[in-house]
Amino acid sequence: MAEITNGMRLRRRIDAGTWRLTFGATVALALLLLLVPTFIALAASFNGGESLRFPPRDLSLRWYQALWNESDDIWTAFGISLRVSSLATLGATLLATPAALYLARQQTARARALETLFQSPMMLPGISLGLAMLVWLQMIGVPLSYWSLVIGHMAIATPYIVRTALIGFGQIDPSLLEASRSLGAGGLRTFVRVTLPLALPAVLAGGFIAFMFSFDNVPISLFLSDARSEVLPIRLWNLIENLLDVRAAAVAGALIVFTIVFALVMERVLGVSRYVR
C-alpha cells in the first residue's frame, strides 16, 4: 500500500513538473516572439547608415533628428492618424456605452446574440472586414474620404469598448442602484450620478485599447482612405516598401516608447489589465 501511495505521489510530482516546464517554455516563447521584433526595430532606428539594416553599422541619432526636422510628410500622416483615431474612439464610445448598458441588464438569448454581433469585427480578418466596409460604403453612396476612414475605424473600435464596458457595468452592485432609486432618483439621474461614474474606468480602458488599435490599423486604412487621407501606418508602409527609409524605424522606435509609457500610465490610472480578458 505504501509503495502504491509513493508511486502516486511521484507521478503527481512528475505531472506537475512537466506542466510547469511546458507552461514556462510557452511563456518564454511568447515573450521571445513579442520582444525580439521590438528590440530589432529599436536597434535599427539608431543605424547611422543610409538604409534600413540590422544590426546597425554604427549608432547614431541621425534619423531621429531627420524625423524631427525633415519629415513633414510623416508629421502630416501622424496628424491624420491622431484625428481619425480620436474621432473614431469618441464615436465608438458614444455608441458602445449605451449598448453595453443594455446588454449588461439583459439576460436573454437575444441580448447574447446582440453581444456577439457587436463583437464580430474582432473575430473577422482585417482584410475581409476592410473589403466588406468598402463595398457597404459604396452601396450607400459614401465616397472614399477622411470620413469614410473615421466610419471604418469606428467599426473596429466599438467592440473593444463594448467588451470592457460590459465588464464594468457587470461589476456594479445592484443594491447601489436600488438605493439611488429608493432615494427618489430617476433612471437618468441614477445613470449619470451612480452607474456611469462606477463604470467609467472600464469605458475609458476600452477607449484606450480602441484608440491604440485604431491608430495602428492597416487593413481598414488601406481600403477606406483616399490620397488626401494617408494615415501614419500606410505612410510607413510606403516608406519601407519603396525606399527602405530609416525614418520608418525611427517612427517605430518613438511609437514603441510612447506606447509603453502611455500603457503604464493608463494601467496606473485605470487598471486596464482588469478589463482585458
SERO-4910 file (N, C-alpha, C, O; in steps of 0.05 Angstrom, whole numbers):
BEGIN
 pado doro    nc1    nc2    nc3   cac1   cac2   cac3    cc1    cc2    cc3    oc1    oc2    oc3
  Met    A     17    -24      0      0      0      0     18     25      0     12     45    -14
  Ala    A     38     25     16     56     48     18     70     52     -9     74     75    -17
  Glu    A     77     30    -22     90     33    -48     72     46    -69     80     62    -85
  Ile    A     46     38    -68     26     50    -86     23     80    -81     22     96   -100
  Thr    A     22     87    -55     19    115    -48     43    131    -57     40    153    -68
  Asn    A     67    121    -52     91    134    -61     93    137    -91    101    158   -102
  Gly    A     84    116   -105     83    117   -134     64    139   -145     70    153   -164
  Met    A     41    141   -131     22    162   -140     33    190   -134     29    208   -151
  Arg    A     46    193   -112     58    219   -106     80    227   -126     81    249   -135
  Leu    A     97    207   -133    118    211   -153    106    219   -180    116    236   -194
  Arg    A     84    205   -187     71    211   -213     60    239   -213     62    254   -233
  Arg    A     48    247   -190     37    274   -188     59    295   -191     56    315   -204
  Arg    A     82    290   -178    105    308   -179    115    311   -208    121    332   -218
  Ile    A    117    288   -222    126    288   -250    106    303   -267    115    319   -284
  Asp    A     80    299   -263     60    313   -279     61    343   -273     60    359   -292
  Ala    A     65    350   -248     66    379   -241     92    391   -253     91    414   -263
  Gly    A    114    377   -252    139    387   -263    137    390   -293    146    409   -305
  Thr    A    124    370   -306    120    372   -335    103    396   -343    109    410   -362
  Trp    A     82    400   -327     64    423   -332     79    449   -329     76    467   -346
  Arg    A     94    452   -307    109    477   -303    130    481   -325    133    504   -334
  Leu    A    143    460   -334    163    462   -355    149    471   -382    160    488   -396
  Thr    A    127    458   -388    113    465   -413    102    493   -412    105    508   -431
  Phe    A     91    501   -389     80    528   -387    102    549   -388     99    569   -402
  Gly    A    125    543   -374    147    562   -375    159    565   -403    166    587   -411
  Ala    A    161    543   -417    171    544   -445    153    560   -463    162    575   -480
  Thr    A    127    556   -459    107    571   -476    109    601   -470    108    617   -489
  Val    A    111    608   -444    113    636   -437    139    648   -448    139    671   -459
  Ala    A    161    633   -446    186    643   -456    185    647   -487    196    667   -497
  Leu    A    173    628   -501    170    631   -530    153    655   -537    159    670   -556
  Ala    A    131    659   -522    114    682   -527    129    709   -523    127    727   -539
  Leu    A    144    710   -501    159    734   -496    181    739   -517    186    761   -525
  Leu    A    193    717   -526    213    719   -547    201    730   -573    213    748   -585
  Leu    A    178    720   -580    165    729   -605    155    758   -603    154    773   -623
  Leu    A    149    767   -578    140    794   -574    163    814   -572    161    836   -582
  Leu    A    183    806   -557    204    825   -551    226    827   -572    237    849   -576
  Val    A    232    805   -586    254    806   -605    248    826   -628    265    842   -635
  Pro    A    223    825   -641    218    845   -662    219    874   -651    228    892   -665
  Thr    A    210    878   -626    212    905   -614    241    914   -611    247    937   -618
  Phe    A    258    896   -602    286    903   -599    299    908   -626    315    927   -628
  Ile    A    292    893   -646    304    896   -673    296    924   -684    312    938   -695
  Ala    A    270    931   -681    260    957   -691    275    980   -677    283    999   -689
  Leu    A    278    978   -650    291    999   -635    321   1001   -644    331   1023   -648
  Ala    A    334    978   -646    362    978   -653    366    989   -681    385   1005   -686
  Ala    A    349    982   -700    352    991   -727    348   1021   -730    359   1033   -748
  Ser    A    332   1033   -711    327   1061   -713    352   1078   -706    353   1102   -712
  Phe    A    372   1066   -693    396   1080   -686    419   1075   -707    442   1082   -702
  Asn    A    411   1064   -730    431   1060   -750    439   1086   -763    422   1102   -771
  Gly    A    465   1090   -766    475   1115   -778    478   1114   -808    485   1134   -820
  Gly    A    473   1091   -820    476   1088   -849    453   1100   -865    434   1111   -853
  Glu    A    454   1096   -891    434   1108   -909    410   1089   -913    389   1098   -924
  Ser    A    412   1064   -905    390   1045   -909    383   1031   -884    399   1030   -865
  Leu    A    359   1019   -884    350   1004   -860    364    978   -859    364    962   -878
  Arg    A    377    973   -836    392    948   -833    394    941   -803    393    958   -786
  Phe    A    397    914   -798    402    904   -771    423    882   -773    421    865   -791
  Pro    A    443    882   -756    448    902   -735    459    928   -747    470    928   -769
  Pro    A    455    950   -733    464    976   -743    494    977   -746    509    966   -729
  Arg    A    504    990   -767    533    991   -772    546   1010   -752    567   1003   -741
  Asp    A    533   1032   -746    544   1050   -725    519   1063   -712    499   1069   -726
  Leu    A    522   1069   -686    500   1081   -672    499   1111   -676    519   1125   -675
  Ser    A    474   1121   -681    471   1149   -687    442   1157   -682    424   1141   -685
  Leu    A    438   1183   -675    411   1194   -673    403   1209   -698    384   1225   -698
  Arg    A    417   1204   -719    414   1218   -744    385   1218   -754    374   1238   -762
  Trp    A    372   1194   -753    345   1191   -765    324   1202   -746    302   1209   -755
  Tyr    A    330   1203   -720    311   1217   -702    312   1247   -707    291   1260   -706
  Gln    A    335   1257   -713    338   1286   -720    324   1292   -746    310   1312   -749
  Ala    A    327   1273   -766    313   1277   -791    283   1275   -788    268   1289   -801
  Leu    A    275   1257   -770    246   1254   -765    235   1280   -753    212   1288   -760
  Trp    A    250   1294   -737    241   1318   -724    242   1342   -743    225   1360   -742
  Asn    A    263   1343   -760    268   1367   -776    260   1365   -805    255   1385   -818
  Glu    A    260   1341   -816    257   1338   -845    235   1318   -853    239   1303   -873
  Ser    A    214   1317   -839    194   1296   -844    165   1307   -843    149   1298   -827
  Asp    A    160   1328   -859    133   1339   -860    112   1319   -868     90   1319   -858
  Asp    A    120   1301   -886    101   1280   -896     93   1261   -873     70   1254   -871
  Ile    A    112   1254   -856    106   1236   -834     90   1250   -813     71   1238   -802
  Trp    A     96   1275   -807     81   1290   -787     52   1295   -796     33   1295   -780
  Thr    A     49   1300   -823     22   1303   -833      6   1277   -830    -17   1278   -822
  Ala    A     18   1254   -837      5   1229   -833     -1   1223   -804    -22   1212   -797
  Phe    A     17   1231   -786     13   1227   -757    -11   1244   -748    -28   1234   -733
  Gly    A    -13   1268   -758    -36   1285   -750    -62   1273   -760    -82   1274   -745
  Ile    A    -63   1262   -784    -87   1250   -794    -94   1225   -777   -118   1221   -770
  Ser    A    -74   1209   -771    -79   1185   -754    -90   1193   -727   -109   1180   -717
  Leu    A    -79   1214   -715    -87   1223   -689   -116   1232   -689   -132   1225   -672
  Arg    A   -124   1248   -710   -151   1258   -712   -171   1235   -717   -192   1234   -705
  Val    A   -163   1218   -736   -181   1195   -743   -186   1177   -719   -209   1170   -713
  Ser    A   -165   1170   -705   -167   1152   -682   -183   1165   -659   -199   1152   -646
  Ser    A   -178   1191   -655   -192   1205   -634   -222   1207   -640   -239   1202   -622
  Leu    A   -229   1215   -664   -257   1216   -672   -271   1189   -671   -293   1186   -662
  Ala    A   -256   1169   -682   -268   1142   -682   -272   1132   -653   -292   1119   -648
  Thr    A   -253   1137   -636   -256   1128   -608   -279   1142   -594   -294   1130   -579
  Leu    A   -281   1168   -599   -303   1184   -587   -330   1173   -597   -348   1169   -581
  Gly    A   -333   1170   -624   -358   1160   -635   -364   1132   -625   -387   1125   -619
  Ala    A   -343   1115   -624   -347   1087   -614   -356   1087   -585   -372   1070   -577
  Thr    A   -345   1105   -569   -352   1106   -541   -382   1114   -538   -396   1102   -521
  Leu    A   -391   1133   -554   -419   1142   -553   -438   1120   -562   -460   1118   -552
  Leu    A   -429   1103   -580   -445   1080   -589   -444   1057   -570   -464   1044   -564
  Ala    A   -420   1051   -560   -415   1027   -545   -426   1028   -516   -435   1008   -506
  Thr    A   -425   1052   -504   -433   1054   -476   -462   1047   -471   -468   1030   -454
  Pro    A   -481   1060   -486   -509   1051   -482   -515   1023   -490   -531   1009   -478
  Ala    A   -501   1014   -511   -504    986   -520   -495    967   -498   -509    947   -492
  Ala    A   -472    972   -486   -462    955   -464   -481    956   -440   -485    936   -427
  Leu    A   -492    980   -434   -510    982   -411   -535    965   -416   -544    951   -397
  Tyr    A   -546    966   -440   -569    949   -446   -562    919   -444   -577    904   -432
  Leu    A   -540    911   -456   -532    883   -455   -527    873   -427   -533    850   -420
  Ala    A   -515    891   -410   -509    882   -383   -534    878   -366   -534    862   -348
  Arg    A   -556    892   -373   -581    889   -358   -599    867   -368   -618    859   -355
  Gln    A   -593    856   -392   -609    835   -404   -595    808   -401   -571    806   -403
  Gln    A   -611    788   -396   -600    760   -394   -613    742   -414   -614    718   -410
  Thr    A   -624    753   -435   -638    738   -455   -620    728   -477   -597    738   -480
  Ala    A   -630    709   -493   -614    699   -515   -611    720   -536   -590    721   -550
  Arg    A   -631    738   -539   -628    760   -558   -605    778   -550   -590    787   -568
  Ala    A   -602    784   -524   -581    801   -516   -554    788   -521   -535    802   -529
  Arg    A   -552    762   -517   -526    749   -522   -520    748   -552   -497    750   -560
  Ala    A   -541    746   -568   -537    747   -597   -527    775   -606   -509    777   -623
  Leu    A   -539    796   -594   -530    823   -600   -502    828   -591   -486    841   -604
  Glu    A   -494    816   -568   -467    819   -558   -447    807   -578   -426    818   -583
  Thr    A   -454    783   -588   -437    770   -608   -435    787   -633   -414    789   -645
  Leu    A   -458    799   -641   -458    816   -665   -440    840   -661   -425    848   -680
  Phe    A   -442    853   -638   -426    877   -633   -396    870   -633   -380    887   -642
  Gln    A   -389    846   -624   -361    839   -622   -350    824   -647   -327    816   -648
  Ser    A   -367    821   -667   -359    806   -691   -336    819   -706   -319    804   -717
  Pro    A   -333    846   -707   -309    856   -721   -283    847   -709   -262    848   -722
  Met    A   -283    839   -683   -258    830   -670   -250    802   -681   -227    794   -680
  Met    A   -270    787   -691   -265    760   -699   -259    757   -729   -248    737   -737
  Leu    A   -267    778   -744   -263    776   -773   -234    784   -781   -222    801   -768
  Pro    A   -223    771   -802   -197    780   -812   -198    809   -821   -219    818   -832
  Gly    A   -177    824   -816   -177    853   -822   -182    858   -852   -196    877   -859
  Ile    A   -171    842   -869   -174    846   -898   -203    842   -906   -214    857   -921
  Ser    A   -216    821   -895   -244    816   -901   -262    838   -891   -280    847   -905
  Leu    A   -256    848   -867   -272    869   -856   -269    895   -872   -288    909   -878
  Gly    A   -244    901   -880   -239    925   -896   -253    924   -923   -265    944   -931
  Leu    A   -252    901   -936   -266    898   -962   -296    900   -958   -309    913   -974
  Ala    A   -307    888   -937   -335    889   -932   -344    918   -926   -365    927   -936
  Met    A   -328    933   -911   -335    961   -905   -334    978   -931   -351    995   -935
  Leu    A   -314    972   -948   -312    987   -974   -337    982   -991   -348   1001  -1001
  Val    A   -345    957   -994   -369    950  -1010   -394    963   -998   -410    974  -1013
  Trp    A   -396    962   -972   -420    973   -959   -422   1003   -962   -443   1014   -968
  Leu    A   -399   1017   -958   -399   1046   -961   -405   1054   -990   -418   1074   -994
  Gln    A   -395   1039  -1009   -401   1045  -1037   -430   1041  -1043   -442   1056  -1059
  Met    A   -442   1021  -1031   -470   1015  -1036   -488   1037  -1025   -509   1043  -1037
  Ile    A   -481   1050  -1003   -498   1071   -992   -489   1099  -1001   -499   1119   -992
  Gly    A   -470   1099  -1020   -462   1124  -1032   -442   1141  -1017   -441   1166  -1021
  Val    A   -426   1129  -1000   -406   1144   -985   -379   1141  -1000   -369   1119  -1001
  Pro    A   -368   1163  -1011   -343   1160  -1025   -319   1157  -1006   -321   1163   -982
  Leu    A   -297   1148  -1017   -273   1146  -1001   -263   1174   -994   -260   1191  -1011
  Ser    A   -260   1178   -968   -252   1204   -958   -242   1202   -930   -240   1180   -919
  Tyr    A   -236   1224   -918   -229   1225   -889   -251   1213   -872   -245   1198   -853
  Trp    A   -276   1219   -879   -298   1210   -862   -305   1180   -866   -314   1167   -847
  Ser    A   -300   1169   -889   -303   1140   -893   -282   1126   -875   -288   1104   -865
  Leu    A   -259   1138   -873   -238   1126   -855   -247   1126   -826   -243   1107   -812
  Val    A   -259   1149   -818   -269   1151   -790   -290   1130   -785   -290   1117   -764
  Ile    A   -309   1127   -804   -330   1107   -801   -319   1079   -798   -327   1063   -781
  Gly    A   -299   1072   -815   -287   1046   -814   -273   1041   -787   -274   1019   -776
  His    A   -259   1061   -777   -245   1058   -752   -264   1057   -728   -258   1044   -708
  Met    A   -287   1070   -731   -308   1067   -710   -318   1038   -709   -322   1027   -687
  Ala    A   -320   1026   -732   -330    998   -733   -310    979   -719   -319    960   -706
  Ile    A   -284    984   -721   -265    966   -708   -260    974   -679   -250    958   -663
  Ala    A   -267    999   -671   -262   1008   -644   -285   1000   -625   -280    995   -602
  Thr    A   -309   1000   -635   -333    996   -618   -332    969   -603   -338    970   -579
  Pro    A   -324    947   -615   -324    921   -600   -307    922   -575   -314    910   -554
  Tyr    A   -284    936   -576   -266    936   -552   -279    951   -529   -276    943   -506
  Ile    A   -293    973   -536   -306    988   -514   -330    974   -504   -336    974   -480
  Val    A   -345    960   -521   -368    944   -512   -358    923   -493   -371    918   -472
  Arg    A   -337    910   -499   -327    888   -483   -319    898   -455   -327    886   -435
  Thr    A   -303    919   -453   -294    928   -427   -317    941   -412   -319    938   -387
  Ala    A   -335    956   -426   -357    968   -413   -376    948   -401   -388    952   -379
  Leu    A   -380    926   -415   -396    904   -404   -385    894   -378   -400    889   -359
  Ile    A   -359    891   -376   -346    882   -351   -351    903   -330   -358    896   -307
  Gly    A   -348    929   -336   -352    950   -317   -380    951   -307   -384    953   -282
  Phe    A   -400    950   -325   -428    951   -316   -435    926   -301   -452    927   -282
  Gly    A   -423    903   -308   -430    878   -294   -419    877   -266   -429    861   -250
  Gln    A   -399    894   -259   -387    894   -233   -401    912   -213   -394    913   -190
  Ile    A   -421    927   -223   -435    946   -205   -454    931   -187   -470    914   -197
  Asp    A   -453    937   -162   -471    925   -142   -500    935   -147   -505    959   -145
  Pro    A   -519    917   -153   -547    926   -158   -559    941   -135   -577    957   -138
  Ser    A   -550    935   -110   -561    948    -87   -556    979    -88   -571    994    -77
  Leu    A   -534    987   -100   -528   1015   -103   -549   1029   -121   -557   1052   -115
  Leu    A   -556   1016   -142   -576   1027   -160   -604   1028   -146   -619   1047   -149
  Glu    A   -610   1007   -131   -635   1006   -117   -636   1028    -96   -657   1040    -91
  Ala    A   -613   1033    -82   -612   1054    -62   -617   1081    -75   -630   1099    -64
  Ser    A   -605   1085    -99   -609   1111   -113   -638   1115   -120   -649   1137   -116
  Arg    A   -651   1094   -130   -680   1097   -137   -697   1101   -112   -716   1116   -113
  Ser    A   -690   1087    -91   -706   1090    -66   -704   1118    -54   -722   1127    -39
  Leu    A   -683   1132    -61   -679   1159    -51   -692   1180    -70   -689   1204    -66
  Gly    A   -706   1170    -91   -721   1188   -108   -708   1195   -134   -719   1211   -150
  Ala    A   -684   1184   -140   -671   1189   -166   -684   1174   -188   -690   1150   -185
  Gly    A   -688   1187   -211   -699   1173   -234   -677   1157   -248   -654   1157   -240
  Gly    A   -686   1145   -270   -667   1128   -285   -643   1143   -296   -621   1134   -294
  Leu    A   -648   1167   -308   -627   1183   -319   -608   1193   -298   -583   1193   -301
  Arg    A   -619   1203   -276   -603   1213   -254   -586   1191   -242   -563   1196   -235
  Thr    A   -597   1167   -239   -582   1145   -228   -559   1137   -247   -537   1131   -238
  Phe    A   -565   1138   -273   -544   1132   -292   -521   1152   -291   -497   1144   -290
  Val    A   -528   1178   -290   -508   1199   -290   -492   1200   -264   -468   1204   -264
  Arg    A   -505   1196   -241   -493   1200   -215   -481   1175   -203   -463   1176   -186
  Val    A   -491   1152   -211   -482   1127   -199   -470   1107   -219   -447   1099   -217
  Thr    A   -486   1100   -239   -478   1079   -258   -453   1087   -274   -433   1072   -274
  Leu    A   -455   1110   -287   -433   1118   -304   -407   1123   -289   -386   1114   -298
  Pro    A   -407   1137   -266   -381   1140   -252   -368   1114   -243   -344   1111   -244
  Leu    A   -385   1094   -236   -374   1068   -228   -362   1053   -251   -342   1038   -249
  Ala    A   -375   1056   -275   -366   1041   -298   -346   1057   -315   -335   1046   -334
  Leu    A   -341   1082   -308   -325   1099   -325   -296   1089   -329   -286   1090   -351
  Pro    A   -283   1078   -308   -256   1067   -313   -256   1045   -335   -237   1043   -351
  Ala    A   -276   1028   -335   -278   1007   -355   -282   1018   -382   -270   1009   -402
  Val    A   -300   1038   -385   -305   1051   -410   -280   1065   -421   -273   1062   -445
  Leu    A   -266   1079   -403   -241   1093   -412   -219   1072   -419   -204   1077   -438
  Ala    A   -218   1050   -404   -198   1029   -411   -204   1018   -439   -186   1014   -455
  Gly    A   -230   1014   -445   -237   1005   -472   -230   1026   -493   -222   1019   -515
  Gly    A   -235   1051   -486   -228   1073   -504   -198   1073   -510   -190   1078   -533
  Phe    A   -182   1069   -490   -153   1068   -493   -145   1045   -512   -129   1049   -531
  Ile    A   -155   1022   -507   -149    999   -524   -158   1004   -553   -144    998   -572
  Ala    A   -183   1015   -556   -194   1020   -582   -177   1041   -597   -172   1038   -621
  Phe    A   -168   1062   -583   -152   1083   -595   -126   1071   -605   -118   1076   -628
  Met    A   -112   1055   -589    -87   1044   -598    -90   1025   -621    -74   1025   -640
  Phe    A   -112   1009   -621   -117    990   -643   -123   1006   -668   -114    998   -690
  Ser    A   -139   1027   -666   -146   1043   -689   -121   1057   -700   -117   1058   -725
  Phe    A   -105   1069   -683    -81   1084   -692    -62   1066   -708    -49   1076   -726
  Asp    A    -61   1041   -701    -41   1022   -713    -53   1006   -736    -39    989   -747
  Asn    A    -79   1010   -742    -93    992   -761    -84    998   -790    -82   1021   -798
  Val    A    -79    976   -804    -71    979   -832    -93    970   -852    -99    985   -870
  Pro    A   -106    947   -848   -126    937   -869   -148    957   -874   -155    963   -897
  Ile    A   -161    967   -853   -183    985   -856   -174   1011   -870   -187   1021   -888
  Ser    A   -150   1020   -862   -140   1045   -874   -133   1041   -904   -136   1059   -920
  Leu    A   -123   1017   -911   -116   1012   -939   -141   1013   -957   -140   1024   -979
  Phe    A   -163   1003   -947   -188   1001   -963   -204   1027   -963   -216   1034   -983
  Leu    A   -203   1042   -941   -222   1064   -938   -210   1092   -940   -225   1112   -939
  Ser    A   -184   1095   -944   -172   1121   -946   -169   1129   -975   -167   1112   -993
  Asp    A   -168   1155   -979   -161   1165  -1006   -133   1178  -1006   -119   1176   -986
  Ala    A   -126   1190  -1028    -99   1201  -1030    -94   1224  -1010    -71   1229  -1003
  Arg    A   -115   1238  -1001   -112   1260   -983   -113   1253   -954   -110   1270   -936
  Ser    A   -119   1227   -948   -122   1219   -920   -104   1195   -914   -113   1174   -904
  Glu    A    -78   1198   -920    -59   1177   -915    -51   1177   -886    -39   1197   -876
  Val    A    -57   1156   -872    -51   1154   -843    -22   1144   -839     -9   1136   -858
  Leu    A    -13   1146   -814     15   1140   -809     23   1112   -816     44   1108   -828
  Pro    A      8   1091   -809     16   1063   -816     20   1060   -846     38   1046   -855
  Ile    A      2   1072   -862      4   1070   -891     29   1085   -901     42   1076   -919
  Arg    A     34   1108   -889     58   1123   -897     83   1108   -891    101   1107   -907
  Leu    A     84   1095   -868    108   1079   -861    110   1055   -880    132   1047   -888
  Trp    A     88   1043   -887     87   1020   -905    100   1029   -932    117   1015   -943
  Asn    A     93   1052   -942    104   1062   -967    133   1068   -965    149   1063   -984
  Leu    A    142   1080   -942    170   1086   -939    187   1061   -939    209   1060   -951
  Ile    A    178   1040   -926    193   1015   -925    192   1000   -951    213    990   -960
  Glu    A    169   1000   -964    166    984   -989    181    996  -1011    193    982  -1028
  Asn    A    182   1023  -1013    194   1036  -1036    223   1045  -1031    239   1045  -1049
  Leu    A    230   1053  -1006    255   1066  -1002    273   1053   -980    296   1059   -978
  Leu    A    261   1035   -964    275   1025   -940    285   1048   -924    308   1047   -913
  Asp    A    269   1068   -921    276   1093   -907    279   1088   -877    261   1077   -864
  Val    A    302   1096   -866    308   1091   -838    290   1107   -820    287   1101   -796
  Arg    A    278   1129   -831    259   1144   -815    236   1127   -805    224   1133   -784
  Ala    A    228   1107   -820    207   1089   -812    214   1075   -786    197   1071   -769
  Ala    A    239   1067   -784    248   1054   -759    248   1074   -736    242   1067   -713
  Ala    A    256   1099   -742    255   1119   -721    227   1124   -711    223   1128   -687
  Val    A    208   1125   -729    180   1128   -721    171   1104   -705    158   1107   -684
  Ala    A    179   1080   -713    172   1056   -698    184   1057   -670    171   1050   -650
  Gly    A    209   1066   -668    222   1068   -641    207   1088   -624    203   1082   -600
  Ala    A    200   1111   -635    186   1132   -619    159   1121   -611    150   1126   -588
  Leu    A    145   1107   -628    118   1097   -621    120   1075   -600    103   1073   -583
  Ile    A    141   1059   -601    145   1038   -581    148   1050   -554    135   1042   -534
  Val    A    165   1070   -552    170   1083   -526    144   1097   -517    137   1095   -493
  Phe    A    131   1111   -535    106   1125   -527     85   1106   -518     71   1111   -498
  Thr    A     82   1083   -532     62   1064   -525     67   1051   -498     48   1048   -482
  Ile    A     92   1045   -492     99   1033   -466     93   1053   -444     81   1046   -424
  Val    A    101   1078   -447     96   1098   -427     66   1103   -423     56   1104   -401
  Phe    A     52   1106   -446     23   1111   -445      8   1088   -432    -10   1092   -416
  Ala    A     17   1063   -439      4   1040   -427      9   1038   -397     -9   1031   -382
  Leu    A     33   1044   -388     39   1044   -360     23   1065   -345     13   1060   -323
  Val    A     20   1089   -357      4   1110   -344    -25   1101   -342    -38   1105   -321
  Met    A    -36   1090   -364    -64   1082   -364    -69   1059   -344    -90   1057   -332
  Glu    A    -49   1041   -342    -52   1019   -323    -52   1030   -295    -66   1020   -277
  Arg    A    -35   1050   -290    -34   1062   -264    -60   1077   -257    -69   1075   -234
  Val    A    -71   1091   -276    -94   1108   -271   -120   1091   -272   -137   1094   -255
  Leu    A   -123   1074   -292   -148   1060   -297   -147   1030   -290   -168   1017   -287
  Gly    A   -123   1019   -288   -122    990   -284   -132    974   -308   -150    957   -305
  Val    A   -121    981   -332   -132    969   -357   -132    939   -357   -150    927   -367
  Ser    A   -112    927   -344   -110    898   -344   -133    884   -331   -138    861   -336
  Arg    A   -148    898   -313   -171    886   -300   -193    881   -320   -210    864   -315
  Tyr    A   -194    895   -342   -216    894   -361   -208    879   -387   -224    877   -405
  Val    A   -184    867   -387   -175    852   -411   -177    823   -404   -162    813   -387
  Arg    A   -194    809   -418   -198    780   -413   -196    765   -439   -198    741   -439
***
